[in-house]
Amino acid sequence: MSAVSSASGPVSSRRNTGKNYFHLYRTRLAAFGFAAPLIVYLLLFYVSPLVQNVSMSLHRYTRRTFVTGDAPFTGLDVYKEVLSSSEFWMTLGQTMVFVFASIAVQYTLGLALAVFFNQNFKLSNFLRGIFLVPWLLPPMVSGTTWQWMMDADNGILNKFLGLFGVEPVWWLQADNSLWAVIIANIWLGIPFNLVILYSGLQNINGDLYEAASIDGCNGWQRFWKITFPLLRPVTLITLMLGFVYTLKTVDIIWLMTQGTGTSQSLATWAYALAFAKGSHMTIQYSEASVIGTILILVALAFAFIYLWAQKKEEEA
């Protein structure tokens, strides 16, 4: 009897091992099947355009060579030309002002509104829904609306300022166009910050506020000692996404000013060069690709900063 048991033991063990390997194989095959559409999508619409963009920045592309495909290899020569131009550094400065000014005001107002609506007073849901309207409007509508509001002669902003004796402001003129598009972009970005930060506030335990109130903390102290510290993970992702979205903004700027004057950013400059728009009447594919690559590198740099800050937050 013991001999039969000892003989059947290894056979049963091998059968179980074979079943486990087969089950593991089926699980991995199913996982790959679910991931395959995403992998194909990323390769077609992210990796392939990225590789093509980098390749174009390393060759001298014109309208003819773009069609024929015989663009000469130039290495980093186009990069040197772009980086050595005064227009690049001026545009980079304008881009940074546009990005950081927009994000700072968007986050501050979005956080203030999120804290306000977190009180759950009567009509809070209705009013919060109204604040989401700018986020839902098509860029064409938003850009046209702000262009009309900032018209020097008939714009509602100048008429409002005229009530206080302020002279009409040429919002869309070259010297003021940067602040005009910043104002419009802030209006567009507040709802995004409101939604993300409000969801973060909903996850904070209300008992913490009650305990702080018992300890004698006022509203301002509760905000700085409870709300703001516990919102740091949400704040990091909000600022990171806001930076990327704002850095690549083209639509609202182009609709309002066509990237003229101080409103030109790296994104609108690349668009103008690639499609011969605005003051750039000659297509310059390689230069546009260089600027696009620089935008990607800047976004990646801030992505790594975000990952580093997130790691520090988790360790703390």
Secondary structure as GFF3:
##gff-version 3
##sequence-region A 1 316
A	DSSP	alpha_helix	2	42	.	.	.	ID=ss1
A	DSSP	pi_helix	43	47	.	.	.	ID=ss2
A	DSSP	alpha_helix	48	57	.	.	.	ID=ss3
A	DSSP	alpha_helix	63	68	.	.	.	ID=ss4
A	DSSP	alpha_helix	77	83	.	.	.	ID=ss5
A	DSSP	alpha_helix	86	117	.	.	.	ID=ss6
A	DSSP	alpha_helix	124	131	.	.	.	ID=ss7
A	DSSP	alpha_helix	133	136	.	.	.	ID=ss8
A	DSSP	alpha_helix	139	149	.	.	.	ID=ss9
A	DSSP	alpha_helix	156	162	.	.	.	ID=ss10
A	DSSP	alpha_helix	177	202	.	.	.	ID=ss11
A	DSSP	alpha_helix	206	214	.	.	.	ID=ss12
A	DSSP	alpha_helix	219	222	.	.	.	ID=ss13
A	DSSP	pi_helix	223	227	.	.	.	ID=ss14
A	DSSP	alpha_helix	228	230	.	.	.	ID=ss15
A	DSSP	alpha_helix	232	247	.	.	.	ID=ss16
A	DSSP	alpha_helix	251	257	.	.	.	ID=ss17
A	DSSP	three_ten_helix	261	263	.	.	.	ID=ss18
A	DSSP	alpha_helix	266	275	.	.	.	ID=ss19
A	DSSP	alpha_helix	285	315	.	.	.	ID=ss20
###
